[in-house]
Amino acid sequence: MHYVTSLIEHFHFKRKHGNALPLCIDAIPDGKPVPTFPGIALAPRRALSVLALALLVPLLSACGFNTIPTNEERAKAAWSEVLNQYQRRADLIPNLVETVKGYAAQEKDVLTSVVEARAKATQVQVTPETLTDPNAFKAFQDNQANLTGALSRLLAVVENYPELKSNQNFLALQSQLEGTENRIAVSRRDYIEAVRVYNTSLKTMPTMIWSWIWFTGNEPYQTFTIDDAAKQTPQVKF
């Protein structure tokens, strides 16, 4: 009550000198008078909430609150590019197979393996949960690796057919395929790095605190690994 009386006296003084807003006294549910001003309709508690939020947002940004969602979105964008390049490769394969078949129809087993590997790779259901599911991610990686191996065998067979190697349609497809393989390698590299940054933000301070308090549903993303065959050092025999 003393607070209200003092405030009223202060504004009476200001009004007398012509530079104060008219003062009103509104009641709130608990019966205590609260000073308000015409044209300003914010309730006291709401005003305090707005003020607290205004002070809290810069603090949250400075403490790394946005780091986890930002890194997550970058990892998702990198993953989308990986899928885009793998799809580009899959789209090239039917024309490549038909072109090779016109010159090397007897290579039925090799051609069939490519077609089957492509079918398996494109039939894998990729969902948002794939990035956090080790089994689903491994299935995706294995199928793509099988397709890579089948294509390598097909291109090796082509070396036995000089006429096919000089075919303009085949040369164009081969060039596109090589370019796509390079883009796949780059997109995988970018994804691996984006996932490393994101996963690190879930495990290290100070962003780890936010993963405990706020981003409790965020899980580490899976990343590409080197298959066992690629890890083996080739033996050179003389």
C-alpha positions in Angstrom: 0.0 0.0 0.0 2.9 2.3 0.8 4.2 1.5 -2.7 1.0 2.6 -4.4 0.7 5.8 -2.3 4.3 6.8 -3.1 3.7 6.1 -6.8 0.5 8.2 -6.8 2.3 11.1 -5.1 5.1 11.0 -7.6 2.8 11.1 -10.6 0.7 13.9 -9.1 3.9 15.9 -8.9 4.8 15.1 -12.5 1.2 15.8 -13.7 1.4 19.2 -12.0 4.4 20.0 -14.1 2.8 18.8 -17.3 5.0 15.9 -18.3 3.4 12.8 -16.9 0.9 10.3 -18.2 -2.5 10.1 -16.4 -2.3 7.3 -13.8 -5.0 4.7 -13.3 -5.4 2.1 -10.7 -6.6 -1.3 -11.8 -7.4 -4.3 -9.6 -6.1 -7.8 -10.2 -7.7 -11.0 -8.8 -5.8 -11.0 -5.5 -7.3 -7.6 -4.7 -4.1 -5.5 -4.7 -4.1 -2.3 -6.7 -1.7 -2.2 -9.6 -0.7 1.0 -11.4 -1.4 1.0 -15.1 -1.5 3.5 -17.9 -4.1 4.1 -20.6 -3.1 2.4 -23.8 -0.8 0.0 -22.1 -2.7 -3.2 -21.6 0.0 -5.6 -20.5 -0.8 -7.5 -17.3 2.0 -7.3 -14.7 2.8 -11.0 -14.9 2.8 -11.0 -18.7 5.0 -8.0 -18.7 7.5 -9.8 -16.4 7.4 -12.8 -18.7 8.2 -10.7 -21.8 11.0 -8.9 -19.9 12.4 -12.2 -18.8 12.3 -13.7 -22.3 14.0 -10.6 -23.7 16.8 -11.1 -21.3 17.0 -14.8 -21.6 17.2 -15.1 -25.4 20.6 -13.5 -25.8 21.9 -15.5 -22.9 20.7 -18.8 -24.5 22.3 -17.9 -27.8 25.6 -17.0 -26.0 25.5 -20.3 -24.1 25.2 -22.5 -27.2 21.4 -23.1 -27.1 21.2 -23.0 -30.9 24.2 -25.1 -31.5 22.6 -28.5 -31.4 19.6 -27.7 -33.7 21.9 -25.9 -36.1 24.3 -28.8 -36.3 21.4 -31.2 -36.7 20.0 -29.3 -39.7 23.4 -29.2 -41.3 23.8 -33.0 -40.9 20.3 -33.5 -42.4 21.1 -31.3 -45.4 24.4 -33.2 -46.0 22.4 -36.5 -45.8 19.9 -35.2 -48.4 22.8 -34.5 -50.7 24.1 -38.1 -50.2 20.7 -39.5 -51.1 20.5 -37.2 -54.1 23.8 -38.4 -55.6 23.0 -42.1 -55.0 19.7 -41.6 -56.8 21.4 -39.9 -59.6 23.7 -43.0 -60.0 20.7 -45.3 -59.9 19.0 -43.3 -62.7 22.0 -43.8 -64.9 22.3 -47.5 -64.6 19.3 -48.7 -66.8 20.7 -46.9 -69.8 24.2 -48.1 -69.1 23.0 -51.7 -68.8 21.0 -51.5 -72.1 24.0 -50.0 -73.9 26.4 -52.7 -72.7 23.8 -55.4 -73.5 23.8 -54.3 -77.1 27.5 -55.3 -77.4 28.0 -57.8 -74.7 24.8 -59.8 -74.3 26.8 -62.9 -73.4 27.9 -61.1 -70.1 24.5 -62.0 -68.7 25.7 -62.8 -65.2 27.4 -59.4 -64.8 24.5 -57.5 -66.2 22.0 -59.4 -64.0 24.1 -58.7 -60.9 24.0 -54.9 -61.6 20.3 -54.9 -62.2 19.7 -56.9 -59.0 22.0 -54.7 -56.9 20.3 -51.6 -58.2 16.9 -53.0 -57.3 18.0 -53.8 -53.7 19.6 -50.4 -53.3 16.5 -48.5 -54.4 14.1 -50.7 -52.5 15.6 -49.8 -49.1 13.1 -47.6 -47.2 15.0 -44.5 -46.1 13.2 -42.6 -43.3 14.3 -39.9 -40.8 14.8 -42.7 -38.3 17.5 -44.3 -40.6 20.0 -41.7 -39.3 19.7 -42.9 -35.8 19.1 -46.6 -36.4 22.4 -48.6 -36.7 20.7 -51.6 -38.5 18.8 -49.5 -41.0 21.8 -47.4 -41.8 24.0 -50.4 -42.2 21.5 -52.0 -44.6 21.5 -48.8 -46.7 25.3 -48.7 -46.7 25.7 -52.4 -47.6 23.2 -52.2 -50.5 25.0 -49.2 -51.9 28.3 -50.9 -51.5 27.0 -54.0 -53.3 25.9 -51.8 -56.2 29.3 -50.1 -56.4 30.9 -53.5 -56.6 28.6 -54.7 -59.3 29.2 -51.6 -61.4 33.0 -52.0 -61.0 32.7 -55.6 -62.3 30.6 -54.4 -65.3 33.1 -51.7 -66.2 35.9 -54.2 -66.0 34.1 -56.5 -68.4 33.7 -53.6 -70.9 37.5 -53.6 -71.3 37.1 -56.8 -73.4 34.9 -55.1 -75.9 36.7 -52.4 -77.9 33.7 -51.5 -80.0 31.6 -50.9 -76.9 34.4 -48.7 -75.4 34.3 -46.5 -78.5 30.5 -46.2 -78.5 29.5 -42.5 -78.0 26.5 -43.3 -75.9 28.5 -45.6 -73.7 31.3 -43.0 -73.3 28.8 -40.3 -72.3 27.2 -42.6 -69.7 30.6 -43.7 -68.4 31.6 -40.0 -68.0 28.4 -39.2 -66.2 28.8 -42.2 -63.9 32.4 -41.3 -63.1 31.3 -37.8 -62.3 28.5 -39.1 -60.1 30.8 -41.4 -58.2 33.0 -38.4 -57.5 30.1 -36.4 -56.2 29.0 -39.4 -54.0 32.5 -39.4 -52.5 32.3 -35.7 -51.8 28.8 -35.8 -50.3 29.7 -38.7 -48.1 32.8 -36.8 -46.8 30.6 -33.7 -46.1 28.1 -35.8 -44.3 30.7 -37.6 -42.2 32.1 -34.2 -41.1 28.6 -32.7 -40.4 27.7 -35.8 -38.3 31.0 -35.5 -36.4 30.2 -31.9 -35.5 26.6 -32.7 -34.5 27.5 -35.8 -32.4 30.3 -33.9 -30.7 27.8 -31.2 -29.7 25.7 -33.8 -27.9 28.7 -35.1 -25.9 30.8 -32.0 -25.0 30.3 -29.0 -22.8 28.6 -26.6 -22.8 26.1 -27.8 -25.4 25.9 -31.2 -23.7 23.9 -29.4 -20.9 21.2 -28.5 -23.4 21.0 -32.1 -24.6 20.1 -33.1 -21.0 17.7 -30.2 -20.3 16.0 -29.3 -23.6 17.0 -31.5 -26.6 16.4 -34.8 -24.7 15.1 -36.6 -27.8 18.2 -35.9 -29.9 20.3 -39.0 -30.6 23.7 -39.3 -32.3 23.6 -39.9 -36.1 25.1 -42.9 -37.8 27.9 -42.4 -40.2 29.6 -44.2 -43.0 32.3 -46.8 -42.3 34.9 -48.5 -44.5 33.9 -52.0 -45.4 36.2 -54.9 -44.5 37.3 -55.5 -48.1 38.5 -51.9 -48.5 40.4 -52.2 -45.2 42.5 -55.1 -46.5 45.9 -54.1 -47.9 46.4 -55.5 -51.4 49.2 -58.1 -51.7 51.7 -57.6 -54.4 53.3 -60.8 -55.8 56.2 -60.9 -58.2 
